Amino acid sequence: MVFRNWQLLEVPVAKDNRGGPRRGAGRPKGSRNKATNAREAIAEILDVDDPHMLAGAIHKRGHTLLTEMERIACDPTQPVGAGIMAARTALPFL
């Protein structure tokens, strides 16, 4: 179903692969994006309560947390998204 100009329209199911809306296409509702997954992975590694407050945690805990973020960013065994998020969070403090 699609709403257009405040009218409910029935969307035909695509019979061939020529584009158009299809049932089940796209990201499912409630799924998390890559940035959220990386932020939560870093918060779990660093034992931070709120994944959205990584910069605040660096200010509170000081230099040790910053070096830990650098370690995560350079560690090849960590997920790539976590390394990128760690580098992005630590960069303003260097």
PDB file of N, CA, C and O in Angstrom:
ATOM      1  N   MET A   1       0.831  -1.186   0.000  1.00  0.00           N
ATOM      2  CA  MET A   1       0.000   0.000   0.000  1.00  0.00           C
ATOM      3  C   MET A   1       0.871   1.242   0.000  1.00  0.00           C
ATOM      4  O   MET A   1       1.927   1.262   0.632  1.00  0.00           O
ATOM      5  N   VAL A   2       0.450   2.248  -0.682  1.00  0.00           N
ATOM      6  CA  VAL A   2       1.171   3.509  -0.773  1.00  0.00           C
ATOM      7  C   VAL A   2       0.167   4.631  -0.601  1.00  0.00           C
ATOM      8  O   VAL A   2      -0.939   4.575  -1.136  1.00  0.00           O
ATOM      9  N   PHE A   3       0.561   5.656   0.154  1.00  0.00           N
ATOM     10  CA  PHE A   3      -0.281   6.835   0.309  1.00  0.00           C
ATOM     11  C   PHE A   3       0.225   7.910  -0.632  1.00  0.00           C
ATOM     12  O   PHE A   3       1.397   8.283  -0.578  1.00  0.00           O
ATOM     13  N   ARG A   4      -0.638   8.406  -1.488  1.00  0.00           N
ATOM     14  CA  ARG A   4      -0.266   9.484  -2.386  1.00  0.00           C
ATOM     15  C   ARG A   4      -1.427  10.470  -2.407  1.00  0.00           C
ATOM     16  O   ARG A   4      -2.565  10.104  -2.699  1.00  0.00           O
ATOM     17  N   ASN A   5      -1.118  11.736  -2.089  1.00  0.00           N
ATOM     18  CA  ASN A   5      -2.153  12.771  -2.043  1.00  0.00           C
ATOM     19  C   ASN A   5      -3.308  12.358  -1.131  1.00  0.00           C
ATOM     20  O   ASN A   5      -4.478  12.571  -1.449  1.00  0.00           O
ATOM     21  N   TRP A   6      -2.951  11.760   0.011  1.00  0.00           N
ATOM     22  CA  TRP A   6      -3.906  11.368   1.044  1.00  0.00           C
ATOM     23  C   TRP A   6      -4.886  10.309   0.559  1.00  0.00           C
ATOM     24  O   TRP A   6      -5.978  10.185   1.114  1.00  0.00           O
ATOM     25  N   GLN A   7      -4.525   9.557  -0.448  1.00  0.00           N
ATOM     26  CA  GLN A   7      -5.342   8.452  -0.920  1.00  0.00           C
ATOM     27  C   GLN A   7      -4.544   7.167  -0.763  1.00  0.00           C
ATOM     28  O   GLN A   7      -3.330   7.134  -0.962  1.00  0.00           O
ATOM     29  N   LEU A   8      -5.244   6.140  -0.412  1.00  0.00           N
ATOM     30  CA  LEU A   8      -4.607   4.839  -0.266  1.00  0.00           C
ATOM     31  C   LEU A   8      -4.624   4.132  -1.613  1.00  0.00           C
ATOM     32  O   LEU A   8      -5.689   3.891  -2.181  1.00  0.00           O
ATOM     33  N   LEU A   9      -3.451   3.803  -2.120  1.00  0.00           N
ATOM     34  CA  LEU A   9      -3.346   3.132  -3.410  1.00  0.00           C
ATOM     35  C   LEU A   9      -2.792   1.736  -3.202  1.00  0.00           C
ATOM     36  O   LEU A   9      -1.911   1.534  -2.366  1.00  0.00           O
ATOM     37  N   GLU A  10      -3.286   0.801  -3.931  1.00  0.00           N
ATOM     38  CA  GLU A  10      -2.753  -0.554  -3.893  1.00  0.00           C
ATOM     39  C   GLU A  10      -1.531  -0.615  -4.804  1.00  0.00           C
ATOM     40  O   GLU A  10      -1.581  -0.169  -5.951  1.00  0.00           O
ATOM     41  N   VAL A  11      -0.449  -1.163  -4.295  1.00  0.00           N
ATOM     42  CA  VAL A  11       0.768  -1.303  -5.089  1.00  0.00           C
ATOM     43  C   VAL A  11       0.787  -2.705  -5.674  1.00  0.00           C
ATOM     44  O   VAL A  11       0.755  -3.685  -4.929  1.00  0.00           O
ATOM     45  N   PRO A  12       0.836  -2.814  -6.978  1.00  0.00           N
ATOM     46  CA  PRO A  12       0.872  -4.160  -7.564  1.00  0.00           C
ATOM     47  C   PRO A  12       2.205  -4.837  -7.259  1.00  0.00           C
ATOM     48  O   PRO A  12       3.253  -4.192  -7.211  1.00  0.00           O
ATOM     49  N   VAL A  13       2.142  -6.115  -7.059  1.00  0.00           N
ATOM     50  CA  VAL A  13       3.357  -6.883  -6.816  1.00  0.00           C
ATOM     51  C   VAL A  13       4.105  -6.995  -8.141  1.00  0.00           C
ATOM     52  O   VAL A  13       3.516  -7.308  -9.176  1.00  0.00           O
ATOM     53  N   ALA A  14       5.414  -6.734  -8.093  1.00  0.00           N
ATOM     54  CA  ALA A  14       6.216  -6.776  -9.319  1.00  0.00           C
ATOM     55  C   ALA A  14       6.270  -8.210  -9.839  1.00  0.00           C
ATOM     56  O   ALA A  14       6.707  -9.121  -9.135  1.00  0.00           O
ATOM     57  N   LYS A  15       5.824  -8.399 -11.068  1.00  0.00           N
ATOM     58  CA  LYS A  15       5.810  -9.734 -11.659  1.00  0.00           C
ATOM     59  C   LYS A  15       7.140 -10.062 -12.323  1.00  0.00           C
ATOM     60  O   LYS A  15       7.486 -11.230 -12.497  1.00  0.00           O
ATOM     61  N   ASP A  16       7.861  -9.050 -12.682  1.00  0.00           N
ATOM     62  CA  ASP A  16       9.181  -9.257 -13.249  1.00  0.00           C
ATOM     63  C   ASP A  16      10.139  -8.288 -12.563  1.00  0.00           C
ATOM     64  O   ASP A  16       9.705  -7.400 -11.830  1.00  0.00           O
ATOM     65  N   ASN A  17      11.385  -8.449 -12.788  1.00  0.00           N
ATOM     66  CA  ASN A  17      12.388  -7.635 -12.104  1.00  0.00           C
ATOM     67  C   ASN A  17      12.650  -6.346 -12.865  1.00  0.00           C
ATOM     68  O   ASN A  17      13.740  -6.148 -13.400  1.00  0.00           O
ATOM     69  N   ARG A  18      11.674  -5.485 -12.914  1.00  0.00           N
ATOM     70  CA  ARG A  18      11.832  -4.222 -13.604  1.00  0.00           C
ATOM     71  C   ARG A  18      11.679  -3.044 -12.656  1.00  0.00           C
ATOM     72  O   ARG A  18      11.252  -1.970 -13.081  1.00  0.00           O
ATOM     73  N   GLY A  19      12.004  -3.211 -11.427  1.00  0.00           N
ATOM     74  CA  GLY A  19      11.936  -2.117 -10.471  1.00  0.00           C
ATOM     75  C   GLY A  19      10.563  -1.982  -9.851  1.00  0.00           C
ATOM     76  O   GLY A  19       9.695  -2.837 -10.031  1.00  0.00           O
ATOM     77  N   GLY A  20      10.378  -0.907  -9.125  1.00  0.00           N
ATOM     78  CA  GLY A  20       9.118  -0.685  -8.445  1.00  0.00           C
ATOM     79  C   GLY A  20       9.144  -1.261  -7.044  1.00  0.00           C
ATOM     80  O   GLY A  20      10.033  -2.043  -6.706  1.00  0.00           O
ATOM     81  N   PRO A  21       8.186  -0.886  -6.237  1.00  0.00           N
ATOM     82  CA  PRO A  21       8.152  -1.375  -4.857  1.00  0.00           C
ATOM     83  C   PRO A  21       7.845  -2.870  -4.808  1.00  0.00           C
ATOM     84  O   PRO A  21       6.989  -3.367  -5.540  1.00  0.00           O
ATOM     85  N   ARG A  22       8.552  -3.570  -3.940  1.00  0.00           N
ATOM     86  CA  ARG A  22       8.341  -4.997  -3.771  1.00  0.00           C
ATOM     87  C   ARG A  22       8.219  -5.300  -2.291  1.00  0.00           C
ATOM     88  O   ARG A  22       8.862  -4.670  -1.451  1.00  0.00           O
ATOM     89  N   ARG A  23       7.392  -6.265  -1.998  1.00  0.00           N
ATOM     90  CA  ARG A  23       7.214  -6.681  -0.623  1.00  0.00           C
ATOM     91  C   ARG A  23       8.511  -7.258  -0.072  1.00  0.00           C
ATOM     92  O   ARG A  23       9.163  -8.064  -0.736  1.00  0.00           O
ATOM     93  N   GLY A  24       8.889  -6.852   1.132  1.00  0.00           N
ATOM     94  CA  GLY A  24      10.092  -7.367   1.761  1.00  0.00           C
ATOM     95  C   GLY A  24      11.371  -6.678   1.334  1.00  0.00           C
ATOM     96  O   GLY A  24      12.448  -7.050   1.800  1.00  0.00           O
ATOM     97  N   ALA A  25      11.287  -5.685   0.462  1.00  0.00           N
ATOM     98  CA  ALA A  25      12.486  -4.985   0.001  1.00  0.00           C
ATOM     99  C   ALA A  25      12.895  -3.941   1.031  1.00  0.00           C
ATOM    100  O   ALA A  25      12.047  -3.399   1.741  1.00  0.00           O
ATOM    101  N   GLY A  26      14.168  -3.663   1.112  1.00  0.00           N
ATOM    102  CA  GLY A  26      14.672  -2.627   2.007  1.00  0.00           C
ATOM    103  C   GLY A  26      15.071  -3.175   3.365  1.00  0.00           C
ATOM    104  O   GLY A  26      14.947  -4.368   3.642  1.00  0.00           O
ATOM    105  N   ARG A  27      15.554  -2.268   4.203  1.00  0.00           N
ATOM    106  CA  ARG A  27      15.994  -2.647   5.537  1.00  0.00           C
ATOM    107  C   ARG A  27      14.781  -2.872   6.432  1.00  0.00           C
ATOM    108  O   ARG A  27      13.855  -2.061   6.414  1.00  0.00           O
ATOM    109  N   PRO A  28      14.759  -3.943   7.208  1.00  0.00           N
ATOM    110  CA  PRO A  28      13.632  -4.193   8.099  1.00  0.00           C
ATOM    111  C   PRO A  28      13.525  -3.122   9.183  1.00  0.00           C
ATOM    112  O   PRO A  28      14.531  -2.550   9.603  1.00  0.00           O
ATOM    113  N   LYS A  29      12.307  -2.858   9.628  1.00  0.00           N
ATOM    114  CA  LYS A  29      12.098  -1.880  10.689  1.00  0.00           C
ATOM    115  C   LYS A  29      12.769  -2.372  11.964  1.00  0.00           C
ATOM    116  O   LYS A  29      12.708  -3.556  12.295  1.00  0.00           O
ATOM    117  N   GLY A  30      13.408  -1.451  12.674  1.00  0.00           N
ATOM    118  CA  GLY A  30      14.056  -1.786  13.929  1.00  0.00           C
ATOM    119  C   GLY A  30      15.461  -2.331  13.792  1.00  0.00           C
ATOM    120  O   GLY A  30      16.131  -2.546  14.803  1.00  0.00           O
ATOM    121  N   SER A  31      15.929  -2.559  12.584  1.00  0.00           N
ATOM    122  CA  SER A  31      17.296  -3.046  12.423  1.00  0.00           C
ATOM    123  C   SER A  31      18.270  -1.892  12.648  1.00  0.00           C
ATOM    124  O   SER A  31      17.929  -0.728  12.436  1.00  0.00           O
ATOM    125  N   ARG A  32      19.456  -2.219  13.069  1.00  0.00           N
ATOM    126  CA  ARG A  32      20.441  -1.192  13.406  1.00  0.00           C
ATOM    127  C   ARG A  32      21.392  -0.982  12.240  1.00  0.00           C
ATOM    128  O   ARG A  32      21.683  -1.909  11.484  1.00  0.00           O
ATOM    129  N   ASN A  33      21.876   0.254  12.105  1.00  0.00           N
ATOM    130  CA  ASN A  33      22.816   0.539  11.026  1.00  0.00           C
ATOM    131  C   ASN A  33      24.243   0.261  11.494  1.00  0.00           C
ATOM    132  O   ASN A  33      24.464  -0.074  12.658  1.00  0.00           O
ATOM    133  N   LYS A  34      25.197   0.400  10.598  1.00  0.00           N
ATOM    134  CA  LYS A  34      26.586   0.058  10.895  1.00  0.00           C
ATOM    135  C   LYS A  34      27.173   0.945  11.981  1.00  0.00           C
ATOM    136  O   LYS A  34      27.942   0.469  12.816  1.00  0.00           O
ATOM    137  N   ALA A  35      26.824   2.230  11.983  1.00  0.00           N
ATOM    138  CA  ALA A  35      27.376   3.148  12.982  1.00  0.00           C
ATOM    139  C   ALA A  35      26.905   2.771  14.380  1.00  0.00           C
ATOM    140  O   ALA A  35      27.693   2.813  15.325  1.00  0.00           O
ATOM    141  N   THR A  36      25.644   2.405  14.527  1.00  0.00           N
ATOM    142  CA  THR A  36      25.124   2.005  15.834  1.00  0.00           C
ATOM    143  C   THR A  36      25.806   0.733  16.313  1.00  0.00           C
ATOM    144  O   THR A  36      26.186   0.637  17.480  1.00  0.00           O
ATOM    145  N   ASN A  37      25.965  -0.233  15.435  1.00  0.00           N
ATOM    146  CA  ASN A  37      26.645  -1.475  15.813  1.00  0.00           C
ATOM    147  C   ASN A  37      28.085  -1.206  16.236  1.00  0.00           C
ATOM    148  O   ASN A  37      28.551  -1.776  17.222  1.00  0.00           O
ATOM    149  N   ALA A  38      28.797  -0.348  15.509  1.00  0.00           N
ATOM    150  CA  ALA A  38      30.186  -0.031  15.849  1.00  0.00           C
ATOM    151  C   ALA A  38      30.260   0.708  17.174  1.00  0.00           C
ATOM    152  O   ALA A  38      31.123   0.411  17.999  1.00  0.00           O
ATOM    153  N   ARG A  39      29.362   1.670  17.390  1.00  0.00           N
ATOM    154  CA  ARG A  39      29.347   2.442  18.630  1.00  0.00           C
ATOM    155  C   ARG A  39      29.094   1.527  19.828  1.00  0.00           C
ATOM    156  O   ARG A  39      29.734   1.677  20.869  1.00  0.00           O
ATOM    157  N   GLU A  40      28.169   0.584  19.687  1.00  0.00           N
ATOM    158  CA  GLU A  40      27.885  -0.340  20.782  1.00  0.00           C
ATOM    159  C   GLU A  40      29.039  -1.304  21.019  1.00  0.00           C
ATOM    160  O   GLU A  40      29.293  -1.690  22.161  1.00  0.00           O
ATOM    161  N   ALA A  41      29.742  -1.699  19.962  1.00  0.00           N
ATOM    162  CA  ALA A  41      30.903  -2.581  20.130  1.00  0.00           C
ATOM    163  C   ALA A  41      32.010  -1.872  20.906  1.00  0.00           C
ATOM    164  O   ALA A  41      32.641  -2.470  21.777  1.00  0.00           O
ATOM    165  N   ILE A  42      32.244  -0.601  20.591  1.00  0.00           N
ATOM    166  CA  ILE A  42      33.268   0.163  21.307  1.00  0.00           C
ATOM    167  C   ILE A  42      32.860   0.365  22.753  1.00  0.00           C
ATOM    168  O   ILE A  42      33.687   0.228  23.654  1.00  0.00           O
ATOM    169  N   ALA A  43      31.586   0.692  22.990  1.00  0.00           N
ATOM    170  CA  ALA A  43      31.111   0.900  24.360  1.00  0.00           C
ATOM    171  C   ALA A  43      31.249  -0.373  25.181  1.00  0.00           C
ATOM    172  O   ALA A  43      31.561  -0.315  26.370  1.00  0.00           O
ATOM    173  N   GLU A  44      31.021  -1.514  24.561  1.00  0.00           N
ATOM    174  CA  GLU A  44      31.169  -2.778  25.270  1.00  0.00           C
ATOM    175  C   GLU A  44      32.638  -3.065  25.581  1.00  0.00           C
ATOM    176  O   GLU A  44      32.959  -3.528  26.675  1.00  0.00           O
ATOM    177  N   ILE A  45      33.519  -2.796  24.638  1.00  0.00           N
ATOM    178  CA  ILE A  45      34.950  -3.036  24.852  1.00  0.00           C
ATOM    179  C   ILE A  45      35.493  -2.132  25.950  1.00  0.00           C
ATOM    180  O   ILE A  45      36.278  -2.570  26.791  1.00  0.00           O
ATOM    181  N   LEU A  46      35.068  -0.852  25.939  1.00  0.00           N
ATOM    182  CA  LEU A  46      35.589   0.130  26.890  1.00  0.00           C
ATOM    183  C   LEU A  46      34.806   0.191  28.189  1.00  0.00           C
ATOM    184  O   LEU A  46      35.166   0.949  29.090  1.00  0.00           O
ATOM    185  N   ASP A  47      33.738  -0.594  28.302  1.00  0.00           N
ATOM    186  CA  ASP A  47      32.884  -0.612  29.491  1.00  0.00           C
ATOM    187  C   ASP A  47      32.306   0.774  29.783  1.00  0.00           C
ATOM    188  O   ASP A  47      32.387   1.270  30.907  1.00  0.00           O
ATOM    189  N   VAL A  48      31.719   1.391  28.749  1.00  0.00           N
ATOM    190  CA  VAL A  48      31.049   2.686  28.865  1.00  0.00           C
ATOM    191  C   VAL A  48      29.555   2.416  28.918  1.00  0.00           C
ATOM    192  O   VAL A  48      29.043   1.595  28.157  1.00  0.00           O
ATOM    193  N   ASP A  49      28.843   3.114  29.827  1.00  0.00           N
ATOM    194  CA  ASP A  49      27.414   2.862  30.009  1.00  0.00           C
ATOM    195  C   ASP A  49      26.587   3.242  28.790  1.00  0.00           C
ATOM    196  O   ASP A  49      25.770   2.446  28.328  1.00  0.00           O
ATOM    197  N   ASP A  50      26.786   4.453  28.258  1.00  0.00           N
ATOM    198  CA  ASP A  50      25.977   4.945  27.142  1.00  0.00           C
ATOM    199  C   ASP A  50      26.829   5.011  25.878  1.00  0.00           C
ATOM    200  O   ASP A  50      27.795   5.772  25.835  1.00  0.00           O
ATOM    201  N   PRO A  51      26.499   4.238  24.856  1.00  0.00           N
ATOM    202  CA  PRO A  51      27.308   4.248  23.631  1.00  0.00           C
ATOM    203  C   PRO A  51      27.345   5.599  22.924  1.00  0.00           C
ATOM    204  O   PRO A  51      28.278   5.872  22.169  1.00  0.00           O
ATOM    205  N   HIS A  52      26.340   6.450  23.157  1.00  0.00           N
ATOM    206  CA  HIS A  52      26.300   7.753  22.491  1.00  0.00           C
ATOM    207  C   HIS A  52      27.171   8.791  23.200  1.00  0.00           C
ATOM    208  O   HIS A  52      27.345   9.898  22.690  1.00  0.00           O
ATOM    209  N   MET A  53      27.711   8.457  24.346  1.00  0.00           N
ATOM    210  CA  MET A  53      28.505   9.406  25.124  1.00  0.00           C
ATOM    211  C   MET A  53      29.972   9.000  25.198  1.00  0.00           C
ATOM    212  O   MET A  53      30.593   9.125  26.254  1.00  0.00           O
ATOM    213  N   LEU A  54      30.533   8.519  24.096  1.00  0.00           N
ATOM    214  CA  LEU A  54      31.936   8.102  24.100  1.00  0.00           C
ATOM    215  C   LEU A  54      32.868   9.283  24.313  1.00  0.00           C
ATOM    216  O   LEU A  54      33.862   9.159  25.028  1.00  0.00           O
ATOM    217  N   ALA A  55      32.567  10.432  23.704  1.00  0.00           N
ATOM    218  CA  ALA A  55      33.425  11.609  23.879  1.00  0.00           C
ATOM    219  C   ALA A  55      33.389  12.084  25.326  1.00  0.00           C
ATOM    220  O   ALA A  55      34.421  12.478  25.870  1.00  0.00           O
ATOM    221  N   GLY A  56      32.224  12.054  25.953  1.00  0.00           N
ATOM    222  CA  GLY A  56      32.116  12.438  27.362  1.00  0.00           C
ATOM    223  C   GLY A  56      32.889  11.486  28.261  1.00  0.00           C
ATOM    224  O   GLY A  56      33.481  11.909  29.253  1.00  0.00           O
ATOM    225  N   ALA A  57      32.885  10.208  27.918  1.00  0.00           N
ATOM    226  CA  ALA A  57      33.638   9.229  28.697  1.00  0.00           C
ATOM    227  C   ALA A  57      35.137   9.467  28.568  1.00  0.00           C
ATOM    228  O   ALA A  57      35.881   9.248  29.524  1.00  0.00           O
ATOM    229  N   ILE A  58      35.588   9.912  27.401  1.00  0.00           N
ATOM    230  CA  ILE A  58      37.009  10.235  27.229  1.00  0.00           C
ATOM    231  C   ILE A  58      37.381  11.405  28.120  1.00  0.00           C
ATOM    232  O   ILE A  58      38.433  11.382  28.759  1.00  0.00           O
ATOM    233  N   HIS A  59      36.535  12.430  28.176  1.00  0.00           N
ATOM    234  CA  HIS A  59      36.813  13.576  29.045  1.00  0.00           C
ATOM    235  C   HIS A  59      36.869  13.157  30.510  1.00  0.00           C
ATOM    236  O   HIS A  59      37.737  13.620  31.249  1.00  0.00           O
ATOM    237  N   LYS A  60      35.960  12.292  30.938  1.00  0.00           N
ATOM    238  CA  LYS A  60      35.910  11.881  32.342  1.00  0.00           C
ATOM    239  C   LYS A  60      37.094  11.001  32.721  1.00  0.00           C
ATOM    240  O   LYS A  60      37.721  11.206  33.761  1.00  0.00           O
ATOM    241  N   ARG A  61      37.396  10.024  31.879  1.00  0.00           N
ATOM    242  CA  ARG A  61      38.430   9.056  32.233  1.00  0.00           C
ATOM    243  C   ARG A  61      39.811   9.449  31.754  1.00  0.00           C
ATOM    244  O   ARG A  61      40.806   8.844  32.151  1.00  0.00           O
ATOM    245  N   GLY A  62      39.875  10.455  30.907  1.00  0.00           N
ATOM    246  CA  GLY A  62      41.163  11.031  30.543  1.00  0.00           C
ATOM    247  C   GLY A  62      41.983  10.215  29.569  1.00  0.00           C
ATOM    248  O   GLY A  62      41.453   9.563  28.670  1.00  0.00           O
ATOM    249  N   HIS A  63      43.290  10.267  29.770  1.00  0.00           N
ATOM    250  CA  HIS A  63      44.263   9.749  28.812  1.00  0.00           C
ATOM    251  C   HIS A  63      44.154   8.242  28.617  1.00  0.00           C
ATOM    252  O   HIS A  63      44.370   7.759  27.506  1.00  0.00           O
ATOM    253  N   THR A  64      43.826   7.484  29.661  1.00  0.00           N
ATOM    254  CA  THR A  64      43.795   6.026  29.525  1.00  0.00           C
ATOM    255  C   THR A  64      42.733   5.579  28.528  1.00  0.00           C
ATOM    256  O   THR A  64      42.966   4.657  27.747  1.00  0.00           O
ATOM    257  N   LEU A  65      41.580   6.220  28.548  1.00  0.00           N
ATOM    258  CA  LEU A  65      40.534   5.858  27.599  1.00  0.00           C
ATOM    259  C   LEU A  65      40.919   6.254  26.177  1.00  0.00           C
ATOM    260  O   LEU A  65      40.599   5.545  25.224  1.00  0.00           O
ATOM    261  N   LEU A  66      41.601   7.378  26.037  1.00  0.00           N
ATOM    262  CA  LEU A  66      42.036   7.813  24.708  1.00  0.00           C
ATOM    263  C   LEU A  66      43.043   6.822  24.111  1.00  0.00           C
ATOM    264  O   LEU A  66      42.964   6.500  22.926  1.00  0.00           O
ATOM    265  N   THR A  67      43.971   6.346  24.913  1.00  0.00           N
ATOM    266  CA  THR A  67      44.922   5.349  24.405  1.00  0.00           C
ATOM    267  C   THR A  67      44.213   4.036  24.090  1.00  0.00           C
ATOM    268  O   THR A  67      44.592   3.330  23.155  1.00  0.00           O
ATOM    269  N   GLU A  68      43.190   3.712  24.867  1.00  0.00           N
ATOM    270  CA  GLU A  68      42.413   2.503  24.583  1.00  0.00           C
ATOM    271  C   GLU A  68      41.673   2.629  23.244  1.00  0.00           C
ATOM    272  O   GLU A  68      41.585   1.662  22.487  1.00  0.00           O
ATOM    273  N   MET A  69      41.143   3.824  22.958  1.00  0.00           N
ATOM    274  CA  MET A  69      40.475   4.060  21.678  1.00  0.00           C
ATOM    275  C   MET A  69      41.479   3.931  20.527  1.00  0.00           C
ATOM    276  O   MET A  69      41.150   3.380  19.477  1.00  0.00           O
ATOM    277  N   GLU A  70      42.696   4.435  20.723  1.00  0.00           N
ATOM    278  CA  GLU A  70      43.733   4.302  19.700  1.00  0.00           C
ATOM    279  C   GLU A  70      44.082   2.835  19.474  1.00  0.00           C
ATOM    280  O   GLU A  70      44.331   2.417  18.343  1.00  0.00           O
ATOM    281  N   ARG A  71      44.100   2.058  20.549  1.00  0.00           N
ATOM    282  CA  ARG A  71      44.399   0.631  20.434  1.00  0.00           C
ATOM    283  C   ARG A  71      43.317  -0.076  19.622  1.00  0.00           C
ATOM    284  O   ARG A  71      43.621  -0.919  18.778  1.00  0.00           O
ATOM    285  N   ILE A  72      42.050   0.269  19.877  1.00  0.00           N
ATOM    286  CA  ILE A  72      40.948  -0.340  19.129  1.00  0.00           C
ATOM    287  C   ILE A  72      41.041   0.033  17.654  1.00  0.00           C
ATOM    288  O   ILE A  72      40.812  -0.801  16.779  1.00  0.00           O
ATOM    289  N   ALA A  73      41.378   1.296  17.384  1.00  0.00           N
ATOM    290  CA  ALA A  73      41.450   1.759  15.994  1.00  0.00           C
ATOM    291  C   ALA A  73      42.559   1.045  15.223  1.00  0.00           C
ATOM    292  O   ALA A  73      42.424   0.824  14.019  1.00  0.00           O
ATOM    293  N   CYS A  74      43.647   0.685  15.893  1.00  0.00           N
ATOM    294  CA  CYS A  74      44.790   0.064  15.208  1.00  0.00           C
ATOM    295  C   CYS A  74      44.787  -1.463  15.273  1.00  0.00           C
ATOM    296  O   CYS A  74      45.611  -2.106  14.622  1.00  0.00           O
ATOM    297  N   ASP A  75      43.875  -2.053  16.047  1.00  0.00           N
ATOM    298  CA  ASP A  75      43.853  -3.500  16.242  1.00  0.00           C
ATOM    299  C   ASP A  75      43.130  -4.190  15.081  1.00  0.00           C
ATOM    300  O   ASP A  75      41.940  -3.949  14.876  1.00  0.00           O
ATOM    301  N   PRO A  76      43.824  -5.041  14.318  1.00  0.00           N
ATOM    302  CA  PRO A  76      43.167  -5.705  13.181  1.00  0.00           C
ATOM    303  C   PRO A  76      42.172  -6.785  13.596  1.00  0.00           C
ATOM    304  O   PRO A  76      41.374  -7.224  12.768  1.00  0.00           O
ATOM    305  N   THR A  77      42.198  -7.230  14.871  1.00  0.00           N
ATOM    306  CA  THR A  77      41.254  -8.261  15.302  1.00  0.00           C
ATOM    307  C   THR A  77      39.883  -7.687  15.650  1.00  0.00           C
ATOM    308  O   THR A  77      38.911  -8.435  15.748  1.00  0.00           O
ATOM    309  N   GLN A  78      39.790  -6.369  15.838  1.00  0.00           N
ATOM    310  CA  GLN A  78      38.503  -5.733  16.138  1.00  0.00           C
ATOM    311  C   GLN A  78      37.696  -5.570  14.855  1.00  0.00           C
ATOM    312  O   GLN A  78      38.270  -5.528  13.767  1.00  0.00           O
ATOM    313  N   PRO A  79      36.366  -5.478  14.971  1.00  0.00           N
ATOM    314  CA  PRO A  79      35.558  -5.229  13.765  1.00  0.00           C
ATOM    315  C   PRO A  79      35.959  -3.911  13.102  1.00  0.00           C
ATOM    316  O   PRO A  79      36.328  -2.955  13.783  1.00  0.00           O
ATOM    317  N   VAL A  80      35.885  -3.867  11.784  1.00  0.00           N
ATOM    318  CA  VAL A  80      36.302  -2.676  11.038  1.00  0.00           C
ATOM    319  C   VAL A  80      35.477  -1.465  11.451  1.00  0.00           C
ATOM    320  O   VAL A  80      36.016  -0.371  11.616  1.00  0.00           O
ATOM    321  N   GLY A  81      34.174  -1.656  11.619  1.00  0.00           N
ATOM    322  CA  GLY A  81      33.311  -0.548  12.022  1.00  0.00           C
ATOM    323  C   GLY A  81      33.692   0.005  13.383  1.00  0.00           C
ATOM    324  O   GLY A  81      33.635   1.216  13.598  1.00  0.00           O
ATOM    325  N   ALA A  82      34.078  -0.869  14.304  1.00  0.00           N
ATOM    326  CA  ALA A  82      34.493  -0.416  15.632  1.00  0.00           C
ATOM    327  C   ALA A  82      35.790   0.382  15.541  1.00  0.00           C
ATOM    328  O   ALA A  82      35.949   1.385  16.237  1.00  0.00           O
ATOM    329  N   GLY A  83      36.712  -0.052  14.695  1.00  0.00           N
ATOM    330  CA  GLY A  83      37.967   0.682  14.528  1.00  0.00           C
ATOM    331  C   GLY A  83      37.750   2.062  13.938  1.00  0.00           C
ATOM    332  O   GLY A  83      38.364   3.036  14.373  1.00  0.00           O
ATOM    333  N   ILE A  84      36.878   2.142  12.947  1.00  0.00           N
ATOM    334  CA  ILE A  84      36.589   3.440  12.332  1.00  0.00           C
ATOM    335  C   ILE A  84      35.907   4.361  13.327  1.00  0.00           C
ATOM    336  O   ILE A  84      36.255   5.539  13.419  1.00  0.00           O
ATOM    337  N   MET A  85      34.932   3.837  14.081  1.00  0.00           N
ATOM    338  CA  MET A  85      34.225   4.658  15.065  1.00  0.00           C
ATOM    339  C   MET A  85      35.175   5.105  16.174  1.00  0.00           C
ATOM    340  O   MET A  85      35.080   6.238  16.646  1.00  0.00           O
ATOM    341  N   ALA A  86      36.092   4.228  16.596  1.00  0.00           N
ATOM    342  CA  ALA A  86      37.055   4.598  17.630  1.00  0.00           C
ATOM    343  C   ALA A  86      37.982   5.698  17.133  1.00  0.00           C
ATOM    344  O   ALA A  86      38.271   6.645  17.866  1.00  0.00           O
ATOM    345  N   ALA A  87      38.447   5.582  15.903  1.00  0.00           N
ATOM    346  CA  ALA A  87      39.327   6.612  15.343  1.00  0.00           C
ATOM    347  C   ALA A  87      38.585   7.933  15.201  1.00  0.00           C
ATOM    348  O   ALA A  87      39.141   8.997  15.475  1.00  0.00           O
ATOM    349  N   ARG A  88      37.333   7.862  14.774  1.00  0.00           N
ATOM    350  CA  ARG A  88      36.542   9.084  14.599  1.00  0.00           C
ATOM    351  C   ARG A  88      36.269   9.769  15.936  1.00  0.00           C
ATOM    352  O   ARG A  88      36.246  10.998  16.010  1.00  0.00           O
ATOM    353  N   THR A  89      36.064   8.989  16.984  1.00  0.00           N
ATOM    354  CA  THR A  89      35.808   9.560  18.306  1.00  0.00           C
ATOM    355  C   THR A  89      37.084  10.119  18.917  1.00  0.00           C
ATOM    356  O   THR A  89      37.046  11.157  19.576  1.00  0.00           O
ATOM    357  N   ALA A  90      38.219   9.446  18.709  1.00  0.00           N
ATOM    358  CA  ALA A  90      39.469   9.869  19.331  1.00  0.00           C
ATOM    359  C   ALA A  90      40.147  11.016  18.594  1.00  0.00           C
ATOM    360  O   ALA A  90      40.929  11.753  19.195  1.00  0.00           O
ATOM    361  N   LEU A  91      39.867  11.180  17.311  1.00  0.00           N
ATOM    362  CA  LEU A  91      40.564  12.171  16.492  1.00  0.00           C
ATOM    363  C   LEU A  91      40.496  13.599  17.031  1.00  0.00           C
ATOM    364  O   LEU A  91      41.528  14.270  17.015  1.00  0.00           O
ATOM    365  N   PRO A  92      39.364  14.112  17.505  1.00  0.00           N
ATOM    366  CA  PRO A  92      39.346  15.495  17.997  1.00  0.00           C
ATOM    367  C   PRO A  92      40.229  15.734  19.223  1.00  0.00           C
ATOM    368  O   PRO A  92      40.581  16.878  19.513  1.00  0.00           O
ATOM    369  N   PHE A  93      40.591  14.667  19.945  1.00  0.00           N
ATOM    370  CA  PHE A  93      41.375  14.826  21.162  1.00  0.00           C
ATOM    371  C   PHE A  93      42.874  14.726  20.919  1.00  0.00           C
ATOM    372  O   PHE A  93      43.657  14.939  21.844  1.00  0.00           O
ATOM    373  N   LEU A  94      43.291  14.409  19.705  1.00  0.00           N
ATOM    374  CA  LEU A  94      44.723  14.268  19.413  1.00  0.00           C
ATOM    375  C   LEU A  94      45.330  15.573  18.979  1.00  0.00           C
ATOM    376  O   LEU A  94      46.526  15.633  18.695  1.00  0.00           O
TER     377      LEU A  94
END
